[in-house]
């Protein structure tokens, strides 16, 4: 997921809340994640934790810090976040080679660290959550605050992210700031515990659905298994939209997976047109230029 919005709109706060709505890891997943932390020397007190990890490296992190490296080929942030969340704030500020090195792990769920004296493969199945401002000054579209280079500054800033990397992002959303008056008078929102219950229920449905395949979530499922749950008109909408919007094969498959997840979260047994339409909206909304 990529969140785009001006400074102070709550992007980092939303990302930090995400681990709280994720279910506990099962014993195998907890052991796997703990072993990676142990290799990196970060297993506190030798205790295994069932909570999904949350990693948020600074944007000055190098390629080796993100994907792994060093003399002993230690795991990087993407492996330390295995089975959890990797949060990259100020995404365009990361070194471009470091971001491009994430492309293959995001696709395969594994990263290989090759050194002269070591060649190690680490698991790296993460939920990538990223945040960015619409431009370097952060106020593109706000006539009272944007810089004198608008809108060119936004185009240049957003172009730091390559097409292949953006193609691996399933959800792009705009996060707009809430005026102080509205913020102070807003009613209480839905608690994380309530959201966590829906997520746990959807995960349980997916685990039962894919048990014969030995996988647990829609993100791991082959397109054939995903497509079986679609109503005919929903699949037709997805196919026609993919042609009209020139989605890549990867983009089309990821759209189907997101639609399947939206249906699971709503408790629907079959993916309908409305679920596909929502998934397409998230897929095609690029970082706003104002």
KOLLUM-88802 format. One record per residue (C-alpha): residue number from 1; residue in three letters; chain; x, y, z. Coordinates in steps of 0.05 Angstrom, whole numbers, plus 5000, padded with zeros to 4 digits. Each point is the difference from the previous one (the first is absolute). Example, Ala and Ser with C-alpha at 12.3 -4.5 7.8 and 13.67 -1.06 7.14 Angstrom:
residues 2
+-----+------+-----+------+------+------+
: seq : type : mol :    X :    Y :    Z :
+-----+------+-----+------+------+------+
:   1 :  ALA :   A : 5246 : 4910 : 5156 :
:   2 :  SER :   A : 5027 : 5069 : 4987 :
+-----+------+-----+------+------+------+
END
This chain:
residues 290
+-----+------+-----+------+------+------+
: seq : type : mol :    X :    Y :    Z :
+-----+------+-----+------+------+------+
:   1 :  UNK :   A : 5000 : 5000 : 5000 :
:   2 :  UNK :   A : 5023 : 5071 : 4984 :
:   3 :  UNK :   A : 4971 : 5059 : 5038 :
:   4 :  UNK :   A : 5008 : 5068 : 4968 :
:   5 :  UNK :   A : 4985 : 5064 : 5037 :
:   6 :  UNK :   A : 5029 : 5064 : 5029 :
:   7 :  UNK :   A : 5041 : 5001 : 5065 :
:   8 :  UNK :   A : 4959 : 4990 : 5063 :
:   9 :  UNK :   A : 4942 : 4965 : 4966 :
:  10 :  UNK :   A : 5009 : 4937 : 5041 :
:  11 :  UNK :   A : 5037 : 4953 : 4953 :
:  12 :  UNK :   A : 5051 : 4976 : 5050 :
:  13 :  UNK :   A : 4947 : 4993 : 5054 :
:  14 :  UNK :   A : 4957 : 4956 : 4955 :
:  15 :  UNK :   A : 5060 : 4956 : 4983 :
:  16 :  UNK :   A : 5018 : 4991 : 5073 :
:  17 :  UNK :   A : 4930 : 4976 : 5015 :
:  18 :  UNK :   A : 5001 : 4945 : 4947 :
:  19 :  UNK :   A : 5037 : 4947 : 5041 :
:  20 :  UNK :   A : 4945 : 5007 : 5053 :
:  21 :  UNK :   A : 4947 : 4974 : 4953 :
:  22 :  UNK :   A : 5041 : 4941 : 4975 :
:  23 :  UNK :   A : 4988 : 4932 : 5032 :
:  24 :  UNK :   A : 5053 : 4964 : 5041 :
:  25 :  UNK :   A : 5050 : 4957 : 4963 :
:  26 :  UNK :   A : 4990 : 4925 : 5004 :
:  27 :  UNK :   A : 5055 : 4961 : 5035 :
:  28 :  UNK :   A : 5038 : 4985 : 4936 :
:  29 :  UNK :   A : 4997 : 5072 : 4976 :
:  30 :  UNK :   A : 5021 : 5027 : 5068 :
:  31 :  UNK :   A : 5060 : 4952 : 5002 :
:  32 :  UNK :   A : 5019 : 5020 : 4929 :
:  33 :  UNK :   A : 4998 : 5075 : 5015 :
:  34 :  UNK :   A : 5038 : 4990 : 5065 :
:  35 :  UNK :   A : 5055 : 4960 : 4967 :
:  36 :  UNK :   A : 5012 : 5058 : 4952 :
:  37 :  UNK :   A : 5005 : 5049 : 5058 :
:  38 :  UNK :   A : 5047 : 4952 : 5035 :
:  39 :  UNK :   A : 5047 : 4998 : 4940 :
:  40 :  UNK :   A : 5000 : 5076 : 4999 :
:  41 :  UNK :   A : 5015 : 5002 : 5075 :
:  42 :  UNK :   A : 4934 : 5032 : 5017 :
:  43 :  UNK :   A : 4962 : 4946 : 5038 :
:  44 :  UNK :   A : 4986 : 5033 : 5067 :
:  45 :  UNK :   A : 5012 : 4952 : 5058 :
:  46 :  UNK :   A : 4996 : 4940 : 4954 :
:  47 :  UNK :   A : 4924 : 5006 : 5001 :
:  48 :  UNK :   A : 4955 : 4981 : 4942 :
:  49 :  UNK :   A : 4945 : 5050 : 4985 :
:  50 :  UNK :   A : 4935 : 4984 : 4966 :
:  51 :  UNK :   A : 4987 : 5072 : 4979 :
:  52 :  UNK :   A : 5015 : 5020 : 4928 :
:  53 :  UNK :   A : 5063 : 5042 : 4995 :
:  54 :  UNK :   A : 4999 : 5074 : 4981 :
:  55 :  UNK :   A : 5062 : 5030 : 4969 :
:  56 :  UNK :   A : 5007 : 5073 : 4981 :
:  57 :  UNK :   A : 5071 : 5016 : 4975 :
:  58 :  UNK :   A : 5021 : 5072 : 4987 :
:  59 :  UNK :   A : 5001 : 5023 : 4928 :
:  60 :  UNK :   A : 5076 : 5004 : 5003 :
:  61 :  UNK :   A : 5004 : 4924 : 5004 :
:  62 :  UNK :   A : 5045 : 4968 : 4949 :
:  63 :  UNK :   A : 4984 : 4942 : 4953 :
:  64 :  UNK :   A : 5038 : 4953 : 5047 :
:  65 :  UNK :   A : 4960 : 5025 : 5059 :
:  66 :  UNK :   A : 4934 : 4986 : 4964 :
:  67 :  UNK :   A : 5014 : 4934 : 4966 :
:  68 :  UNK :   A : 5058 : 4973 : 5041 :
:  69 :  UNK :   A : 5075 : 4997 : 4995 :
:  70 :  UNK :   A : 5064 : 5015 : 5037 :
:  71 :  UNK :   A : 5059 : 4953 : 5011 :
:  72 :  UNK :   A : 4956 : 4946 : 5030 :
:  73 :  UNK :   A : 4942 : 5009 : 4951 :
:  74 :  UNK :   A : 4951 : 5018 : 5055 :
:  75 :  UNK :   A : 4925 : 5010 : 4986 :
:  76 :  UNK :   A : 4975 : 5069 : 4982 :
:  77 :  UNK :   A : 4938 : 5038 : 5020 :
:  78 :  UNK :   A : 4956 : 4964 : 4949 :
:  79 :  UNK :   A : 5017 : 4933 : 5033 :
:  80 :  UNK :   A : 4995 : 5028 : 5071 :
:  81 :  UNK :   A : 4929 : 5020 : 4981 :
:  82 :  UNK :   A : 4983 : 4930 : 4976 :
:  83 :  UNK :   A : 4927 : 4983 : 5015 :
:  84 :  UNK :   A : 4989 : 5072 : 5022 :
:  85 :  UNK :   A : 5004 : 5072 : 4975 :
:  86 :  UNK :   A : 5057 : 5037 : 4966 :
:  87 :  UNK :   A : 4984 : 5075 : 5004 :
:  88 :  UNK :   A : 5039 : 5046 : 4954 :
:  89 :  UNK :   A : 4985 : 5073 : 5017 :
:  90 :  UNK :   A : 5021 : 5054 : 4950 :
:  91 :  UNK :   A : 5004 : 4946 : 4946 :
:  92 :  UNK :   A : 5031 : 5043 : 4944 :
:  93 :  UNK :   A : 5057 : 5020 : 5047 :
:  94 :  UNK :   A : 5027 : 4929 : 5005 :
:  95 :  UNK :   A : 5059 : 4987 : 4953 :
:  96 :  UNK :   A : 4972 : 4976 : 4934 :
:  97 :  UNK :   A : 5045 : 4938 : 4996 :
:  98 :  UNK :   A : 4975 : 4979 : 5069 :
:  99 :  UNK :   A : 4927 : 5006 : 4978 :
: 100 :  UNK :   A : 5013 : 4963 : 4936 :
: 101 :  UNK :   A : 5033 : 4943 : 5039 :
: 102 :  UNK :   A : 4933 : 4989 : 5035 :
: 103 :  UNK :   A : 4964 : 4982 : 4936 :
: 104 :  UNK :   A : 5018 : 4926 : 4996 :
: 105 :  UNK :   A : 4990 : 4986 : 5075 :
: 106 :  UNK :   A : 4931 : 5033 : 4997 :
: 107 :  UNK :   A : 4982 : 4953 : 4943 :
: 108 :  UNK :   A : 5030 : 4934 : 5026 :
: 109 :  UNK :   A : 4999 : 5008 : 5075 :
: 110 :  UNK :   A : 5075 : 4984 : 5005 :
: 111 :  UNK :   A : 5064 : 5039 : 4994 :
: 112 :  UNK :   A : 5069 : 4973 : 4983 :
: 113 :  UNK :   A : 5062 : 5033 : 5030 :
: 114 :  UNK :   A : 5062 : 4982 : 4960 :
: 115 :  UNK :   A : 5069 : 5015 : 5025 :
: 116 :  UNK :   A : 5069 : 4973 : 4984 :
: 117 :  UNK :   A : 5000 : 4955 : 5062 :
: 118 :  UNK :   A : 4925 : 4989 : 5008 :
: 119 :  UNK :   A : 4938 : 4988 : 4958 :
: 120 :  UNK :   A : 4938 : 5001 : 5044 :
: 121 :  UNK :   A : 4925 : 5001 : 4984 :
: 122 :  UNK :   A : 4953 : 5031 : 5052 :
: 123 :  UNK :   A : 4924 : 5001 : 5001 :
: 124 :  UNK :   A : 4970 : 5068 : 4987 :
: 125 :  UNK :   A : 4924 : 4995 : 4996 :
: 126 :  UNK :   A : 4979 : 5069 : 5025 :
: 127 :  UNK :   A : 4944 : 5050 : 4995 :
: 128 :  UNK :   A : 5034 : 5060 : 4970 :
: 129 :  UNK :   A : 4969 : 5065 : 5024 :
: 130 :  UNK :   A : 5029 : 5064 : 4973 :
: 131 :  UNK :   A : 4985 : 5074 : 5008 :
: 132 :  UNK :   A : 5020 : 5062 : 4961 :
: 133 :  UNK :   A : 4984 : 5073 : 4992 :
: 134 :  UNK :   A : 4971 : 5022 : 4932 :
: 135 :  UNK :   A : 5063 : 5041 : 4988 :
: 136 :  UNK :   A : 5065 : 5019 : 5036 :
: 137 :  UNK :   A : 4969 : 5059 : 5037 :
: 138 :  UNK :   A : 4939 : 4957 : 5016 :
: 139 :  UNK :   A : 4946 : 5050 : 4983 :
: 140 :  UNK :   A : 4986 : 4990 : 4926 :
: 141 :  UNK :   A : 4928 : 5020 : 4985 :
: 142 :  UNK :   A : 4996 : 5048 : 5059 :
: 143 :  UNK :   A : 5004 : 5068 : 4966 :
: 144 :  UNK :   A : 5016 : 5035 : 5065 :
: 145 :  UNK :   A : 5059 : 4955 : 5018 :
: 146 :  UNK :   A : 5028 : 4967 : 4937 :
: 147 :  UNK :   A : 5068 : 5021 : 4975 :
: 148 :  UNK :   A : 5014 : 5042 : 4938 :
: 149 :  UNK :   A : 5020 : 4940 : 4959 :
: 150 :  UNK :   A : 4931 : 4967 : 5002 :
: 151 :  UNK :   A : 4976 : 4957 : 4965 :
: 152 :  UNK :   A : 5068 : 4981 : 4970 :
: 153 :  UNK :   A : 5028 : 4985 : 5069 :
: 154 :  UNK :   A : 4947 : 4946 : 5010 :
: 155 :  UNK :   A : 5014 : 4967 : 4933 :
: 156 :  UNK :   A : 5075 : 4998 : 5014 :
: 157 :  UNK :   A : 4991 : 4974 : 5071 :
: 158 :  UNK :   A : 4952 : 4945 : 4981 :
: 159 :  UNK :   A : 5042 : 4978 : 4941 :
: 160 :  UNK :   A : 5052 : 4975 : 5050 :
: 161 :  UNK :   A : 4957 : 4937 : 5006 :
: 162 :  UNK :   A : 5007 : 4953 : 4941 :
: 163 :  UNK :   A : 4941 : 4969 : 4963 :
: 164 :  UNK :   A : 5020 : 4928 : 5018 :
: 165 :  UNK :   A : 5002 : 5018 : 5074 :
: 166 :  UNK :   A : 4932 : 5035 : 4998 :
: 167 :  UNK :   A : 4972 : 4940 : 4962 :
: 168 :  UNK :   A : 5013 : 4958 : 5063 :
: 169 :  UNK :   A : 4958 : 5047 : 5044 :
: 170 :  UNK :   A : 4928 : 4976 : 5006 :
: 171 :  UNK :   A : 4968 : 5059 : 5035 :
: 172 :  UNK :   A : 5015 : 5074 : 4989 :
: 173 :  UNK :   A : 4959 : 5047 : 5043 :
: 174 :  UNK :   A : 4999 : 5075 : 5011 :
: 175 :  UNK :   A : 5003 : 5021 : 5073 :
: 176 :  UNK :   A : 4971 : 5070 : 5009 :
: 177 :  UNK :   A : 5012 : 5042 : 5063 :
: 178 :  UNK :   A : 4942 : 5012 : 5047 :
: 179 :  UNK :   A : 4989 : 5072 : 5022 :
: 180 :  UNK :   A : 5012 : 5010 : 5075 :
: 181 :  UNK :   A : 4927 : 5021 : 5011 :
: 182 :  UNK :   A : 4975 : 4935 : 4969 :
: 183 :  UNK :   A : 5053 : 4959 : 5035 :
: 184 :  UNK :   A : 4982 : 5026 : 5069 :
: 185 :  UNK :   A : 4926 : 4986 : 4989 :
: 186 :  UNK :   A : 5004 : 4935 : 4963 :
: 187 :  UNK :   A : 4962 : 4941 : 5030 :
: 188 :  UNK :   A : 5038 : 4940 : 5025 :
: 189 :  UNK :   A : 5021 : 4955 : 4942 :
: 190 :  UNK :   A : 4999 : 4925 : 4996 :
: 191 :  UNK :   A : 5047 : 4967 : 5049 :
: 192 :  UNK :   A : 5059 : 4959 : 4974 :
: 193 :  UNK :   A : 4973 : 4940 : 5038 :
: 194 :  UNK :   A : 4936 : 5000 : 4957 :
: 195 :  UNK :   A : 5040 : 5005 : 4936 :
: 196 :  UNK :   A : 5046 : 4944 : 5025 :
: 197 :  UNK :   A : 4940 : 4955 : 5008 :
: 198 :  UNK :   A : 4980 : 5009 : 4927 :
: 199 :  UNK :   A : 5071 : 4988 : 4977 :
: 200 :  UNK :   A : 5005 : 4936 : 5042 :
: 201 :  UNK :   A : 4934 : 4975 : 4972 :
: 202 :  UNK :   A : 5023 : 5014 : 4928 :
: 203 :  UNK :   A : 5066 : 4966 : 5013 :
: 204 :  UNK :   A : 4964 : 4939 : 5027 :
: 205 :  UNK :   A : 4957 : 4996 : 4937 :
: 206 :  UNK :   A : 5062 : 5004 : 4956 :
: 207 :  UNK :   A : 5038 : 4948 : 5041 :
: 208 :  UNK :   A : 4942 : 4951 : 4991 :
: 209 :  UNK :   A : 4993 : 5016 : 4926 :
: 210 :  UNK :   A : 5073 : 4988 : 4984 :
: 211 :  UNK :   A : 5015 : 4943 : 5048 :
: 212 :  UNK :   A : 5005 : 4949 : 4943 :
: 213 :  UNK :   A : 5053 : 5045 : 4967 :
: 214 :  UNK :   A : 5042 : 5007 : 5063 :
: 215 :  UNK :   A : 4993 : 5076 : 5002 :
: 216 :  UNK :   A : 4963 : 5047 : 5046 :
: 217 :  UNK :   A : 4983 : 5066 : 4966 :
: 218 :  UNK :   A : 4975 : 5030 : 4934 :
: 219 :  UNK :   A : 5068 : 5032 : 4989 :
: 220 :  UNK :   A : 5032 : 4932 : 4991 :
: 221 :  UNK :   A : 4945 : 4968 : 4958 :
: 222 :  UNK :   A : 5008 : 4986 : 4926 :
: 223 :  UNK :   A : 4954 : 5038 : 4953 :
: 224 :  UNK :   A : 4961 : 4936 : 4984 :
: 225 :  UNK :   A : 4980 : 4991 : 5073 :
: 226 :  UNK :   A : 4982 : 5074 : 5007 :
: 227 :  UNK :   A : 4958 : 5002 : 4936 :
: 228 :  UNK :   A : 4955 : 4942 : 5022 :
: 229 :  UNK :   A : 4966 : 5044 : 5051 :
: 230 :  UNK :   A : 4978 : 5055 : 4951 :
: 231 :  UNK :   A : 4930 : 5011 : 4973 :
: 232 :  UNK :   A : 4999 : 5000 : 4924 :
: 233 :  UNK :   A : 4984 : 5074 : 4995 :
: 234 :  UNK :   A : 5055 : 5018 : 5050 :
: 235 :  UNK :   A : 5053 : 4962 : 4962 :
: 236 :  UNK :   A : 4976 : 5032 : 4935 :
: 237 :  UNK :   A : 5008 : 5069 : 5031 :
: 238 :  UNK :   A : 5070 : 4983 : 5023 :
: 239 :  UNK :   A : 5020 : 4975 : 4931 :
: 240 :  UNK :   A : 4971 : 5059 : 4962 :
: 241 :  UNK :   A : 5030 : 5050 : 5049 :
: 242 :  UNK :   A : 5068 : 4967 : 4994 :
: 243 :  UNK :   A : 4999 : 5009 : 4924 :
: 244 :  UNK :   A : 4973 : 5071 : 5003 :
: 245 :  UNK :   A : 5049 : 5022 : 5053 :
: 246 :  UNK :   A : 5059 : 4961 : 4971 :
: 247 :  UNK :   A : 5014 : 4962 : 5064 :
: 248 :  UNK :   A : 5059 : 4954 : 5000 :
: 249 :  UNK :   A : 4990 : 4926 : 5014 :
: 250 :  UNK :   A : 5026 : 5013 : 5070 :
: 251 :  UNK :   A : 4953 : 5059 : 5009 :
: 252 :  UNK :   A : 4940 : 4959 : 4977 :
: 253 :  UNK :   A : 5017 : 4942 : 5047 :
: 254 :  UNK :   A : 5010 : 5046 : 5059 :
: 255 :  UNK :   A : 4934 : 5034 : 4985 :
: 256 :  UNK :   A : 4964 : 4933 : 5004 :
: 257 :  UNK :   A : 5034 : 4985 : 5066 :
: 258 :  UNK :   A : 4980 : 5067 : 5030 :
: 259 :  UNK :   A : 4928 : 4991 : 4976 :
: 260 :  UNK :   A : 4999 : 4931 : 5032 :
: 261 :  UNK :   A : 5026 : 5030 : 5066 :
: 262 :  UNK :   A : 4948 : 5055 : 4998 :
: 263 :  UNK :   A : 4946 : 4948 : 4992 :
: 264 :  UNK :   A : 5029 : 4958 : 5057 :
: 265 :  UNK :   A : 5001 : 5061 : 5047 :
: 266 :  UNK :   A : 4927 : 5015 : 4984 :
: 267 :  UNK :   A : 4980 : 4928 : 5013 :
: 268 :  UNK :   A : 4979 : 4987 : 4927 :
: 269 :  UNK :   A : 5008 : 4929 : 4974 :
: 270 :  UNK :   A : 5006 : 5023 : 4928 :
: 271 :  UNK :   A : 5039 : 5058 : 4970 :
: 272 :  UNK :   A : 4950 : 5050 : 4969 :
: 273 :  UNK :   A : 5009 : 5059 : 4952 :
: 274 :  UNK :   A : 5001 : 5048 : 5058 :
: 275 :  UNK :   A : 5061 : 4966 : 5030 :
: 276 :  UNK :   A : 5036 : 5002 : 4933 :
: 277 :  UNK :   A : 4983 : 5073 : 4991 :
: 278 :  UNK :   A : 5028 : 5018 : 5068 :
: 279 :  UNK :   A : 5064 : 4960 : 4986 :
: 280 :  UNK :   A : 5009 : 5036 : 4933 :
: 281 :  UNK :   A : 4991 : 5067 : 5034 :
: 282 :  UNK :   A : 5057 : 4985 : 5048 :
: 283 :  UNK :   A : 5043 : 4972 : 4945 :
: 284 :  UNK :   A : 4995 : 5058 : 4952 :
: 285 :  UNK :   A : 5002 : 5060 : 5046 :
: 286 :  UNK :   A : 5070 : 5027 : 4989 :
: 287 :  UNK :   A : 5033 : 5050 : 5047 :
: 288 :  UNK :   A : 4960 : 5063 : 4993 :
: 289 :  UNK :   A : 5030 : 5063 : 4968 :
: 290 :  UNK :   A : 4950 : 5044 : 5035 :
+-----+------+-----+------+------+------+
END
